[in-house]
Amino acid sequence: MDVIRNDRSSARTPIPVTRALRKLGHDIRDARRRRRIPVAILSERASISRMTLNKVEKGHAGVSMGAYVTVLFALGMADRLADVADSRHDAVGLELEEERLPQRIRLARGPKAAKPETPGTA
């Protein structure tokens, strides 16, 4: 697995994750620019510092997911986040679940007849 080492922490971030975060950050920056919203105003709307917004727009892995989501919300783009890990889009999970389905389903038998009580046992 390809990983990179962050300068400040010993945490390892896989390269595909770093690329995805960088793309997300650039997309957020482009969305802010298209809307002509200054950094100071967007950071105020998202209740984060300008430095944190700068890190979000660069795609830093150390920034909390909450900061990313709050910025997306402030830009009016948070509605699609609910589908990110939706089971309908989880091909691997659905395939694994399908493998565990029973081969056949048996009908439940009727209720068992109660055993008659024998005298002397209580």
N, CA, C and O atoms as a MOPAC input file, in Angstrom:
PM7 MOZYME 1SCF
protein

 N      0.84900 1    -1.16700 1     0.00000 1
 C      0.00000 1     0.00000 1     0.00000 1
 C      0.89600 1     1.23200 1     0.00000 1
 O      1.85900 1     1.30900 1     0.76400 1
 N      0.57700 1     2.18800 1    -0.85500 1
 C      1.33200 1     3.42900 1    -0.94100 1
 C      0.88700 1     4.36600 1     0.16900 1
 O     -0.30100 1     4.64600 1     0.32300 1
 N      1.84600 1     4.84500 1     0.93400 1
 C      1.53500 1     5.79800 1     2.00000 1
 C      2.56700 1     6.91400 1     1.99500 1
 O      3.68500 1     6.75200 1     1.50500 1
 N      2.16800 1     8.03800 1     2.54500 1
 C      3.11900 1     9.13500 1     2.72500 1
 C      3.15400 1     9.49800 1     4.19400 1
 O      2.19000 1     9.26000 1     4.92100 1
 N      4.23500 1    10.05900 1     4.62100 1
 C      4.39000 1    10.44900 1     6.02100 1
 C      4.20600 1    11.95500 1     6.12300 1
 O      4.84100 1    12.72800 1     5.40400 1
 N      3.31700 1    12.35500 1     7.03900 1
 C      3.13000 1    13.77900 1     7.28900 1
 C      4.32000 1    14.29200 1     8.07700 1
 O      4.90300 1    13.55000 1     8.86700 1
 N      4.69000 1    15.55100 1     7.87500 1
 C      5.83200 1    16.12200 1     8.56300 1
 C      5.60300 1    16.22600 1    10.06600 1
 O      6.51400 1    15.95900 1    10.85000 1
 N      4.41300 1    16.60600 1    10.46900 1
 C      4.16000 1    16.87800 1    11.88100 1
 C      3.72500 1    15.66200 1    12.67600 1
 O      3.92400 1    15.62100 1    13.89000 1
 N      3.14300 1    14.68400 1    12.03000 1
 C      2.64200 1    13.54300 1    12.79900 1
 C      3.18700 1    12.25600 1    12.22100 1
 O      3.65300 1    12.21000 1    11.08200 1
 N      3.12100 1    11.22800 1    13.01700 1
 C      3.59200 1     9.93300 1    12.54100 1
 C      2.48200 1     9.16600 1    11.83300 1
 O      2.67900 1     8.03600 1    11.38600 1
 N      1.32300 1     9.79000 1    11.73700 1
 C      0.19900 1     9.14700 1    11.05800 1
 C      0.53300 1     9.00000 1     9.57600 1
 O      1.14900 1     9.87800 1     8.97200 1
 N      0.11700 1     7.87900 1     9.01000 1
 C      0.35700 1     7.63700 1     7.59800 1
 C     -0.95800 1     7.77300 1     6.85800 1
 O     -1.98300 1     7.23100 1     7.27100 1
 N     -0.91100 1     8.50200 1     5.76100 1
 C     -2.09900 1     8.71100 1     4.95300 1
 C     -1.87100 1     8.04000 1     3.60800 1
 O     -0.90100 1     8.36400 1     2.92200 1
 N     -2.73600 1     7.11300 1     3.21300 1
 C     -2.57400 1     6.48300 1     1.89900 1
 C     -2.63000 1     7.51700 1     0.78200 1
 O     -3.39500 1     8.47900 1     0.85100 1
 N     -1.82500 1     7.31500 1    -0.23200 1
 C     -1.75300 1     8.26500 1    -1.34500 1
 C     -3.11300 1     8.50900 1    -1.98800 1
 O     -3.43200 1     9.66400 1    -2.27100 1
 N     -3.94600 1     7.47000 1    -2.23900 1
 C     -5.26800 1     7.75700 1    -2.82100 1
 C     -6.12600 1     8.66600 1    -1.94600 1
 O     -6.90600 1     9.46700 1    -2.46200 1
 N     -5.98900 1     8.54800 1    -0.63000 1
 C     -6.73800 1     9.41400 1     0.29200 1
 C     -6.22400 1    10.84300 1     0.17300 1
 O     -7.01100 1    11.78800 1     0.13500 1
 N     -4.91600 1    10.99900 1     0.11600 1
 C     -4.32600 1    12.32500 1    -0.03500 1
 C     -4.78900 1    12.98000 1    -1.32500 1
 O     -5.12400 1    14.16400 1    -1.34200 1
 N     -4.80900 1    12.21000 1    -2.40300 1
 C     -5.26700 1    12.75100 1    -3.68900 1
 C     -6.73900 1    13.14900 1    -3.63200 1
 O     -7.12300 1    14.19700 1    -4.15200 1
 N     -7.56100 1    12.31300 1    -3.00000 1
 C     -8.99900 1    12.61400 1    -2.90700 1
 C     -9.23100 1    13.87200 1    -2.08200 1
 O    -10.05800 1    14.70700 1    -2.44900 1
 N     -8.50900 1    14.01800 1    -0.96500 1
 C     -8.64700 1    15.21700 1    -0.14300 1
 C     -8.16300 1    16.45800 1    -0.88300 1
 O     -8.77700 1    17.52100 1    -0.79000 1
 N     -7.07100 1    16.32000 1    -1.61200 1
 C     -6.56600 1    17.46500 1    -2.37700 1
 C     -7.59300 1    17.89300 1    -3.42200 1
 O     -7.82800 1    19.08700 1    -3.60800 1
 N     -8.20400 1    16.92300 1    -4.10300 1
 C     -9.23000 1    17.24400 1    -5.10600 1
 C    -10.43800 1    17.90200 1    -4.44200 1
 O    -10.97200 1    18.88900 1    -4.94700 1
 N    -10.86700 1    17.34400 1    -3.29800 1
 C    -11.99300 1    17.93400 1    -2.57500 1
 C    -11.67900 1    19.36900 1    -2.17600 1
 O    -12.52300 1    20.25200 1    -2.33200 1
 N    -10.48100 1    19.61200 1    -1.66500 1
 C    -10.08500 1    20.95700 1    -1.27300 1
 C    -10.08500 1    21.91700 1    -2.44800 1
 O    -10.56400 1    23.04600 1    -2.33900 1
 N     -9.54700 1    21.46700 1    -3.57300 1
 C     -9.53000 1    22.33500 1    -4.76000 1
 C    -10.94600 1    22.59600 1    -5.26500 1
 O    -11.25800 1    23.70300 1    -5.70600 1
 N    -11.79700 1    21.58500 1    -5.20200 1
 C    -13.19300 1    21.77200 1    -5.62100 1
 C    -13.91100 1    22.76500 1    -4.71000 1
 O    -14.70300 1    23.58300 1    -5.17800 1
 N    -13.63300 1    22.69000 1    -3.41800 1
 C    -14.21400 1    23.64500 1    -2.46800 1
 C    -13.72300 1    25.05800 1    -2.78000 1
 O    -14.51000 1    26.00400 1    -2.80300 1
 N    -12.42100 1    25.19400 1    -3.02000 1
 C    -11.87300 1    26.50900 1    -3.36200 1
 C    -12.52200 1    27.05900 1    -4.63200 1
 O    -12.89800 1    28.23000 1    -4.68800 1
 N    -12.65000 1    26.20000 1    -5.65700 1
 C    -13.26100 1    26.64000 1    -6.91300 1
 C    -14.72500 1    27.04200 1    -6.71500 1
 O    -15.19100 1    28.01400 1    -7.31100 1
 N    -15.45000 1    26.29200 1    -5.87600 1
 C    -16.85500 1    26.62100 1    -5.59800 1
 C    -16.95800 1    27.96900 1    -4.89100 1
 O    -17.84600 1    28.76900 1    -5.18500 1
 N    -16.04600 1    28.20900 1    -3.96400 1
 C    -16.04300 1    29.50500 1    -3.26000 1
 C    -15.76300 1    30.63000 1    -4.24900 1
 O    -16.42400 1    31.66900 1    -4.21400 1
 N    -14.80500 1    30.43200 1    -5.11400 1
 C    -14.45600 1    31.47200 1    -6.10300 1
 C    -15.59800 1    31.70800 1    -7.09300 1
 O    -15.88300 1    32.85100 1    -7.44800 1
 N    -16.25200 1    30.63000 1    -7.54000 1
 C    -17.38200 1    30.79600 1    -8.46000 1
 C    -18.48600 1    31.62100 1    -7.82300 1
 O    -19.17100 1    32.38200 1    -8.50600 1
 N    -18.65700 1    31.47400 1    -6.52800 1
 C    -19.68600 1    32.21500 1    -5.80300 1
 C    -19.19600 1    33.61400 1    -5.39900 1
 O    -19.95300 1    34.42300 1    -4.86200 1
 N    -17.91800 1    33.87300 1    -5.67000 1
 C    -17.28900 1    35.15300 1    -5.33900 1
 C    -17.41500 1    35.47900 1    -3.84100 1
 O    -17.73900 1    36.60100 1    -3.45000 1
 N    -17.14500 1    34.45500 1    -3.02300 1
 C    -17.19300 1    34.63300 1    -1.56700 1
 C    -15.75700 1    34.76900 1    -1.06300 1
 O    -14.94300 1    33.87600 1    -1.29700 1
 N    -15.43100 1    35.84700 1    -0.38700 1
 C    -14.07800 1    35.98600 1     0.17700 1
 C    -13.83100 1    34.96100 1     1.28900 1
 O    -14.76400 1    34.47600 1     1.93000 1
 N    -12.55800 1    34.64800 1     1.49600 1
 C    -12.16200 1    33.67900 1     2.52000 1
 C    -12.68700 1    34.09100 1     3.89100 1
 O    -13.18500 1    33.25000 1     4.63900 1
 N    -12.58200 1    35.35900 1     4.22400 1
 C    -13.01200 1    35.83000 1     5.54700 1
 C    -14.50100 1    35.57400 1     5.77000 1
 O    -14.90200 1    35.17000 1     6.86200 1
 N    -15.30700 1    35.80100 1     4.76500 1
 C    -16.75600 1    35.61600 1     4.92000 1
 C    -17.10500 1    34.13700 1     5.01800 1
 O    -17.91500 1    33.75000 1     5.86100 1
 N    -16.50400 1    33.30000 1     4.16400 1
 C    -16.80800 1    31.86700 1     4.22100 1
 C    -16.34600 1    31.25800 1     5.54000 1
 O    -17.04400 1    30.42600 1     6.11900 1
 N    -15.18400 1    31.66600 1     6.01100 1
 C    -14.71400 1    31.12300 1     7.29100 1
 C    -15.63500 1    31.55600 1     8.42900 1
 O    -15.86000 1    30.79300 1     9.36800 1
 N    -16.16500 1    32.76600 1     8.35200 1
 C    -17.11500 1    33.23000 1     9.36400 1
 C    -18.41400 1    32.43000 1     9.29200 1
 O    -18.94700 1    32.01800 1    10.32200 1
 N    -18.92300 1    32.20900 1     8.08000 1
 C    -20.15800 1    31.43400 1     7.90700 1
 C    -19.99600 1    29.99900 1     8.38700 1
 O    -20.94000 1    29.40200 1     8.90400 1
 N    -18.79900 1    29.44300 1     8.21500 1
 C    -18.54200 1    28.06100 1     8.62300 1
 C    -18.06700 1    27.96500 1    10.07000 1
 O    -17.84700 1    26.86700 1    10.58100 1
 N    -17.90900 1    29.10100 1    10.72600 1
 C    -17.44400 1    29.16600 1    12.12600 1
 C    -16.08600 1    28.49100 1    12.31300 1
 O    -15.86000 1    27.76900 1    13.28400 1
 N    -15.19800 1    28.74200 1    11.36500 1
 C    -13.82700 1    28.23100 1    11.46400 1
 C    -12.88400 1    29.39900 1    11.19100 1
 O    -13.30300 1    30.44000 1    10.68700 1
 N    -11.61700 1    29.22000 1    11.52600 1
 C    -10.64500 1    30.28200 1    11.27400 1
 C    -10.26300 1    30.31000 1     9.79000 1
 O    -10.48200 1    29.34400 1     9.05900 1
 N     -9.69700 1    31.42200 1     9.37000 1
 C     -9.24600 1    31.52000 1     7.97900 1
 C     -8.13000 1    30.52800 1     7.70800 1
 O     -8.01900 1    29.99900 1     6.60100 1
 N     -7.29300 1    30.27000 1     8.72500 1
 C     -6.20800 1    29.29600 1     8.57500 1
 C     -6.78200 1    27.89400 1     8.33500 1
 O     -6.26400 1    27.14800 1     7.50400 1
 N     -7.84100 1    27.53600 1     9.05200 1
 C     -8.46500 1    26.21900 1     8.85600 1
 C     -9.10100 1    26.13800 1     7.47200 1
 O     -8.99500 1    25.10800 1     6.80600 1
 N     -9.75500 1    27.20000 1     7.03400 1
 C    -10.33000 1    27.20800 1     5.69100 1
 C     -9.23600 1    27.06100 1     4.64200 1
 O     -9.42100 1    26.37000 1     3.64000 1
 N     -8.10200 1    27.70800 1     4.86800 1
 C     -6.96800 1    27.57500 1     3.96600 1
 C     -6.52900 1    26.10800 1     3.88300 1
 O     -6.26100 1    25.59700 1     2.79600 1
 N     -6.45900 1    25.43900 1     5.03500 1
 C     -6.07500 1    24.01900 1     5.05500 1
 C     -7.12500 1    23.15200 1     4.36200 1
 O     -6.78000 1    22.20100 1     3.66000 1
 N     -8.40300 1    23.47500 1     4.55700 1
 C     -9.47400 1    22.73400 1     3.87900 1
 C     -9.31000 1    22.85700 1     2.37500 1
 O     -9.41100 1    21.86600 1     1.65200 1
 N     -9.05700 1    24.07100 1     1.90300 1
 C     -8.93800 1    24.30000 1     0.46700 1
 C     -7.68400 1    23.66400 1    -0.12000 1
 O     -7.60300 1    23.45800 1    -1.33100 1
 N     -6.70900 1    23.35300 1     0.72300 1
 C     -5.50900 1    22.64900 1     0.25300 1
 C     -5.64700 1    21.13700 1     0.41300 1
 O     -4.81600 1    20.37700 1    -0.08500 1
 N     -6.70100 1    20.70400 1     1.11100 1
 C     -6.94600 1    19.27700 1     1.27200 1
 C     -6.09600 1    18.60600 1     2.32500 1
 O     -5.73100 1    17.44100 1     2.17000 1
 N     -5.77100 1    19.31200 1     3.39200 1
 C     -4.96400 1    18.73400 1     4.46600 1
 C     -5.72800 1    17.61700 1     5.17100 1
 O     -6.91500 1    17.75200 1     5.47100 1
 N     -5.03700 1    16.52400 1     5.42800 1
 C     -5.66100 1    15.37500 1     6.08500 1
 C     -5.88600 1    15.61000 1     7.57200 1
 O     -6.72400 1    14.93700 1     8.17200 1
 N     -5.17300 1    16.53200 1     8.17600 1
 C     -5.29400 1    16.78200 1     9.60300 1
 C     -6.51400 1    17.59700 1     9.99800 1
 O     -6.82300 1    17.71700 1    11.18400 1
 N     -7.20600 1    18.15600 1     9.02100 1
 C     -8.39700 1    18.95100 1     9.31400 1
 C     -9.56300 1    18.00400 1     9.57400 1
 O     -9.70000 1    16.98400 1     8.89800 1
 N    -10.39000 1    18.33500 1    10.53800 1
 C    -11.49800 1    17.45300 1    10.89400 1
 C    -12.51200 1    17.34500 1     9.75900 1
 O    -12.67800 1    18.26100 1     8.95200 1
 N    -13.17400 1    16.21000 1     9.72500 1
 C    -14.22200 1    16.01700 1     8.72900 1
 C    -15.33500 1    17.03200 1     8.93900 1
 O    -15.96700 1    17.48100 1     7.98300 1
 N    -15.56900 1    17.38900 1    10.19000 1
 C    -16.58600 1    18.38000 1    10.50400 1
 C    -16.31600 1    19.71900 1     9.84500 1
 O    -17.24800 1    20.39800 1     9.41300 1
 N    -15.03500 1    20.10900 1     9.76200 1
 C    -14.69000 1    21.37600 1     9.11200 1
 C    -15.00400 1    21.30400 1     7.62200 1
 O    -15.56300 1    22.24500 1     7.05800 1
 N    -14.64800 1    20.19400 1     6.98500 1
 C    -14.95900 1    20.02900 1     5.55800 1
 C    -16.47200 1    20.10600 1     5.32100 1
 O    -16.93800 1    20.80600 1     4.42200 1
 N    -17.22100 1    19.37800 1     6.13700 1
 C    -18.67300 1    19.32300 1     5.95900 1
 C    -19.30800 1    20.68900 1     6.23700 1
 O    -20.23400 1    21.09400 1     5.53400 1
 N    -18.82500 1    21.38900 1     7.24200 1
 C    -19.37200 1    22.70000 1     7.55600 1
 C    -19.12500 1    23.68700 1     6.42200 1
 O    -19.99200 1    24.50200 1     6.10400 1
 N    -17.94900 1    23.61500 1     5.81600 1
 C    -17.65700 1    24.48900 1     4.67700 1
 C    -18.56800 1    24.13900 1     3.50700 1
 O    -19.10600 1    25.02700 1     2.84700 1
 N    -18.73900 1    22.84900 1     3.25200 1
 C    -19.65400 1    22.43700 1     2.18100 1
 C    -21.07300 1    22.92200 1     2.46500 1
 O    -21.77400 1    23.36000 1     1.55200 1
 N    -21.49400 1    22.84900 1     3.71500 1
 C    -22.82100 1    23.33500 1     4.09600 1
 C    -22.93100 1    24.84300 1     3.84600 1
 O    -23.93300 1    25.31800 1     3.31200 1
 N    -21.90200 1    25.58100 1     4.23100 1
 C    -21.91800 1    27.03100 1     4.04200 1
 C    -21.97200 1    27.39400 1     2.55200 1
 O    -22.47600 1    28.45400 1     2.18400 1
 N    -21.45100 1    26.50900 1     1.70600 1
 C    -21.49900 1    26.72900 1     0.26400 1
 C    -22.78000 1    26.18600 1    -0.36300 1
 O    -23.01400 1    26.36800 1    -1.55700 1
 N    -23.61200 1    25.51900 1     0.44400 1
 C    -24.84700 1    24.94500 1    -0.07000 1
 C    -24.63600 1    23.64900 1    -0.82400 1
 O    -25.40200 1    23.31100 1    -1.72700 1
 N    -23.58900 1    22.92300 1    -0.44700 1
 C    -23.23700 1    21.70000 1    -1.17300 1
 C    -23.23400 1    20.45200 1    -0.29000 1
 O    -22.69400 1    19.42300 1    -0.69800 1
 N    -23.81300 1    20.51300 1     0.89100 1
 C    -23.73100 1    19.39600 1     1.82500 1
 C    -24.79700 1    18.33000 1     1.58700 1
 O    -24.74000 1    17.27100 1     2.21100 1
 N    -25.75700 1    18.57200 1     0.71500 1
 C    -26.87800 1    17.63800 1     0.53400 1
 C    -26.44900 1    16.28200 1     0.00000 1
 O    -27.10400 1    15.28300 1     0.29800 1
 N    -25.39200 1    16.21000 1    -0.76600 1
 C    -24.96600 1    14.93700 1    -1.35700 1
 C    -24.15100 1    14.07400 1    -0.40700 1
 O    -23.88200 1    12.91300 1    -0.71500 1
 N    -23.75300 1    14.61200 1     0.73700 1
 C    -22.92900 1    13.84500 1     1.67100 1
 C    -23.66100 1    12.65300 1     2.27500 1
 O    -23.02900 1    11.67300 1     2.67000 1
 N    -24.96100 1    12.72500 1     2.35000 1
 C    -25.72900 1    11.63000 1     2.93600 1
 C    -25.60300 1    10.34600 1     2.11600 1
 O    -25.81500 1     9.25400 1     2.64400 1
 N    -25.26200 1    10.46500 1     0.83800 1
 C    -25.16700 1     9.29200 1    -0.02600 1
 C    -23.75400 1     8.73000 1    -0.15400 1
 O    -23.55100 1     7.75000 1    -0.87100 1
 N    -22.79000 1     9.31700 1     0.51300 1
 C    -21.40400 1     8.89000 1     0.34100 1
 C    -21.21700 1     7.41600 1     0.68200 1
 O    -20.59800 1     6.68400 1    -0.09000 1
 N    -21.73000 1     6.97100 1     1.80400 1
 C    -21.56100 1     5.58300 1     2.21400 1
 C    -22.88800 1     4.82600 1     2.20100 1
 O    -23.04400 1     3.83700 1     2.91800 1
 N    -23.82900 1     5.27700 1     1.40400 1
 C    -25.14000 1     4.63500 1     1.30300 1
 C    -24.98200 1     3.20400 1     0.80900 1
 O    -24.18800 1     2.93900 1    -0.09400 1
 N    -25.72400 1     2.29800 1     1.39000 1
 C    -25.60300 1     0.87900 1     1.02700 1
 C    -25.97400 1     0.61700 1    -0.42400 1
 O    -25.52900 1    -0.37400 1    -1.00200 1
 N    -26.77400 1     1.47700 1    -1.01600 1
 C    -27.13200 1     1.28700 1    -2.43100 1
 C    -25.93100 1     1.44900 1    -3.34400 1
 O    -25.92200 1     0.91700 1    -4.45400 1
 N    -24.91800 1     2.17800 1    -2.89200 1
 C    -23.72900 1     2.42500 1    -3.70100 1
 C    -22.55700 1     1.54900 1    -3.26900 1
 O    -21.45100 1     1.70200 1    -3.78800 1
 N    -22.77800 1     0.64300 1    -2.33800 1
 C    -21.72000 1    -0.21300 1    -1.79700 1
 C    -21.73700 1    -1.56100 1    -2.51400 1
 O    -22.30600 1    -2.52800 1    -2.00800 1
 N    -21.12000 1    -1.62600 1    -3.68100 1
 C    -21.14500 1    -2.83800 1    -4.49400 1
 C    -20.49700 1    -4.01500 1    -3.77400 1
 O    -21.01800 1    -5.12900 1    -3.81800 1
 N    -19.37300 1    -3.78100 1    -3.11800 1
 C    -18.67300 1    -4.86900 1    -2.42100 1
 C    -19.52400 1    -5.38000 1    -1.26300 1
 O    -19.67300 1    -6.58900 1    -1.09100 1
 N    -20.07500 1    -4.47900 1    -0.47700 1
 C    -20.91000 1    -4.88200 1     0.65600 1
 C    -22.14400 1    -5.64400 1     0.21300 1
 O    -22.51900 1    -6.63700 1     0.83600 1
 N    -22.78100 1    -5.18700 1    -0.86200 1
 C    -23.96700 1    -5.87900 1    -1.36800 1
 C    -23.62200 1    -7.26800 1    -1.88700 1
 O    -24.38900 1    -8.21500 1    -1.71400 1
 N    -22.45800 1    -7.37900 1    -2.52700 1
 C    -22.03100 1    -8.68000 1    -3.03900 1
 C    -21.73700 1    -9.64500 1    -1.89400 1
 O    -22.11500 1   -10.81500 1    -1.95300 1
 N    -21.06700 1    -9.16000 1    -0.85600 1
 C    -20.78500 1   -10.00200 1     0.30800 1
 C    -22.07000 1   -10.42000 1     1.00600 1
 O    -22.20200 1   -11.56300 1     1.44200 1
 N    -23.00200 1    -9.50800 1     1.11000 1
 C    -24.28300 1    -9.82200 1     1.73700 1
 C    -25.03000 1   -10.87400 1     0.93400 1
 O    -25.66600 1   -11.76300 1     1.50000 1
 N    -24.95200 1   -10.77000 1    -0.38500 1
 C    -25.63100 1   -11.73000 1    -1.25600 1
 C    -25.03500 1   -13.12300 1    -1.09500 1
 O    -25.75800 1   -14.11600 1    -1.17800 1
 N    -23.72200 1   -13.21000 1    -0.86500 1
 C    -23.07100 1   -14.50200 1    -0.66000 1
 C    -23.56700 1   -15.18100 1     0.61200 1
 O    -23.60200 1   -16.40900 1     0.68300 1
 N    -23.94500 1   -14.41100 1     1.59800 1
 C    -24.38500 1   -14.98000 1     2.88200 1
 C    -25.86300 1   -15.32300 1     2.90800 1
 O    -26.35600 1   -15.82200 1     3.91900 1
 N    -26.57200 1   -15.07100 1     1.83500 1
 C    -27.99400 1   -15.40400 1     1.81100 1
 C    -28.16300 1   -16.91500 1     1.87500 1
 O    -27.36100 1   -17.64200 1     1.28900 1
 N    -29.17000 1   -17.40100 1     2.56200 1
 C    -29.36300 1   -18.85100 1     2.66800 1
 C    -29.71900 1   -19.45300 1     1.30600 1
 O    -30.34200 1   -18.80700 1     0.46300 1
 N    -29.30500 1   -20.70800 1     1.12000 1
 C    -29.58900 1   -21.39700 1    -0.13300 1
 C    -31.07200 1   -21.72400 1    -0.25300 1
 O    -31.65500 1   -21.64000 1    -1.33400 1
 N    -31.66300 1   -22.09200 1     0.85900 1
 C    -33.10500 1   -22.34100 1     0.84700 1
 C    -33.68300 1   -21.86600 1     2.16600 1
 O    -32.99300 1   -21.75300 1     3.17900 1
 N    -34.93600 1   -21.60200 1     2.11400 1
 C    -35.63000 1   -21.11000 1     3.30100 1
 C    -36.68300 1   -22.13600 1     3.66500 1
 O    -37.52700 1   -22.49100 1     2.84300 1
 N    -36.63100 1   -22.60600 1     4.88700 1
 C    -37.57400 1   -23.62500 1     5.34600 1
 C    -38.74000 1   -22.95900 1     6.05600 1
 O    -38.58200 1   -21.95600 1     6.75100 1
 N    -39.90100 1   -23.53700 1     5.86500 1
 C    -41.08600 1   -23.04200 1     6.55300 1
 C    -41.00900 1   -23.44200 1     8.01400 1
 O    -40.54400 1   -24.53300 1     8.34400 1
 N    -41.45300 1   -22.57900 1     8.86700 1
 C    -41.45200 1   -22.87800 1    10.28900 1
 C    -42.54200 1   -23.90200 1    10.56900 1
 O    -43.63800 1   -23.83900 1    10.01100 1
 N    -42.22200 1   -24.82900 1    11.42900 1
 C    -43.22000 1   -25.82500 1    11.82300 1
 C    -44.21800 1   -25.17700 1    12.75800 1
 O    -43.94200 1   -24.15200 1    13.38100 1
 N    -45.37500 1   -25.79100 1    12.84500 1
 C    -46.40000 1   -25.29700 1    13.75900 1
 C    -45.91300 1   -25.39300 1    15.18300 1
 O    -44.88000 1   -26.00800 1    15.44700 1
 N    -46.64600 1   -24.79000 1    16.11100 1
 C    -46.22500 1   -24.83400 1    17.51600 1
 C    -46.23300 1   -26.26100 1    18.02900 1
 O    -47.13800 1   -27.03700 1    17.72600 1
 N    -45.23000 1   -26.59500 1    18.79900 1
 C    -45.14100 1   -27.94500 1    19.36500 1
 C    -46.24600 1   -28.13100 1    20.38100 1
 O    -46.60700 1   -27.22400 1    21.13100 1
 N    -46.76700 1   -29.34800 1    20.37300 1
 C    -47.82500 1   -29.66800 1    21.34700 1
 C    -47.19500 1   -29.71900 1    22.72500 1
 O    -46.09100 1   -30.23400 1    22.89900 1
 N    -47.90700 1   -29.18000 1    23.70100 1
 C    -47.39800 1   -29.16700 1    25.06400 1
 C    -47.43200 1   -30.58300 1    25.61800 1
 O    -48.37600 1   -31.33700 1    25.38400 1
 N    -46.38100 1   -30.93000 1    26.35600 1
 C    -46.32200 1   -32.25800 1    26.95400 1
 C    -47.29700 1   -32.31300 1    28.11100 1
 O    -47.37300 1   -31.39400 1    28.92600 1
 N    -48.03700 1   -33.40000 1    28.17000 1
 C    -48.96300 1   -33.49600 1    29.31300 1
 C    -48.17300 1   -33.64000 1    30.60600 1
 O    -47.15500 1   -34.33000 1    30.66400 1
 N    -48.66800 1   -32.97200 1    31.63400 1
 C    -47.98900 1   -33.03600 1    32.92600 1
 C    -48.27800 1   -34.38000 1    33.57000 1
 O    -49.40800 1   -34.86900 1    33.52900 1
 N    -47.27400 1   -34.96200 1    34.15400 1
 C    -47.46200 1   -36.23000 1    34.85500 1
 C    -47.68800 1   -35.93900 1    36.31700 1
 O    -47.05400 1   -35.05200 1    36.88800 1
 N    -48.59500 1   -36.68600 1    36.92700 1
 C    -48.88100 1   -36.41300 1    38.32800 1
 C    -47.65000 1   -36.66400 1    39.19600 1
 O    -46.88300 1   -37.59200 1    38.93600 1
 N    -47.46900 1   -35.88000 1    40.17600 1
 C    -46.37300 1   -36.06300 1    41.10200 1
 C    -45.15500 1   -35.21100 1    40.76000 1
 O    -44.21300 1   -35.15000 1    41.55100 1
 N    -45.15100 1   -34.55400 1    39.60700 1
 C    -44.02800 1   -33.67500 1    39.30000 1
 C    -44.53800 1   -32.24300 1    39.34000 1
 O    -45.50500 1   -31.89100 1    38.66600 1
 N    -43.90000 1   -31.46700 1    40.10500 1
 C    -44.36300 1   -30.08000 1    40.20200 1
 C    -43.22400 1   -29.13600 1    40.16500 1
 O    -43.42400 1   -27.92400 1    40.23600 1

